[in-house]
Amino acid sequence: SDLPAPPASSLCRSDYISWYKNCYKLVSEPKPWEEALAACKKEGANLASVDMSYDQAFISAVLQQNKEDTWIGLRRT
């Protein structure tokens, strides 16, 4: 799938990936969901959530390259 290129300039910190006015960070350290959420909150961030189809395409592409289990901002209640 061909994803459009992100904007040339980034407002994200160097350890984040910029995509459609959002900043994403891929962390390889395994954590339970609650700890992953807390780590995000500590950085002033949140777990990724999928609101639009292009978000889903981008997150899927990044995660397929990573090949590790990954938490996103969804949780069964």
Secondary structure in CASP SS format (residue, H / E / C, confidence):
PFRMAT SS
TARGET T0000
AUTHOR 0000-0000-0000
METHOD secondary structure of the structure
MODEL  1
S C 1.00
D C 1.00
L C 1.00
P C 1.00
A C 1.00
P C 1.00
P C 1.00
A C 1.00
S C 1.00
S C 1.00
L C 1.00
C C 1.00
R C 1.00
S C 1.00
D C 1.00
Y C 1.00
I E 1.00
S E 1.00
W E 1.00
Y C 1.00
K C 1.00
N E 1.00
C E 1.00
Y E 1.00
K C 1.00
L C 1.00
V C 1.00
S C 1.00
E C 1.00
P C 1.00
K C 1.00
P C 1.00
W H 1.00
E H 1.00
E H 1.00
A H 1.00
L H 1.00
A H 1.00
A H 1.00
C H 1.00
K H 1.00
K H 1.00
E C 1.00
G C 1.00
A C 1.00
N C 1.00
L C 1.00
A C 1.00
S C 1.00
V C 1.00
D C 1.00
M C 1.00
S H 1.00
Y H 1.00
D H 1.00
Q H 1.00
A H 1.00
F H 1.00
I H 1.00
S H 1.00
A H 1.00
V H 1.00
L H 1.00
Q H 1.00
Q H 1.00
N H 1.00
K C 1.00
E C 1.00
D C 1.00
T C 1.00
W C 1.00
I C 1.00
G C 1.00
L C 1.00
R C 1.00
R C 1.00
T C 1.00
END
